[in-house]
Amino acid sequence: RVGRCQEGVYFNFCRRIGVKVVGVVENMSGFVCPECAHVTNIFHPSSGGAQPMCDEFKVPFLGKIPLDPVLTRACDAGQSYASVQAEGTTSPGLSMFAEVVAAVRSSVEQ
């Protein structure tokens, strides 16, 4: 609950000084298995996650991005995600990231 109070202070401060909050992204929302690409929730949110917080403070929820070892390896090597992903495979992490990017674009364009 302490985190929620701090977030409320942040959102209210931004509103007061006229800074638009584009939205909230829930980072490390699950773990993508590098073998089967199944997303497992390894960090169980004590407060319900980002969505309830966004509802409470009337801030757009932009999506979730899981921990993805393939993406991590690509970033560490300075390579694109597509260049290190096995041929013909897809990752939920990549599609979730694309959804967040689309939501940010949509919010910024409004």
Secondary structure, 3 states (H helix, E strand, C coil): CHHHHHHHHHHHHHHHHCCCCCCEEEEEEEEECCCCCCEECCCCCCCCCHHHHHHHHCCCEEEEEEECHHHHHHHHHCCCHHHHCCCCCCCHHHHHHHHHHHHHHHHHHC
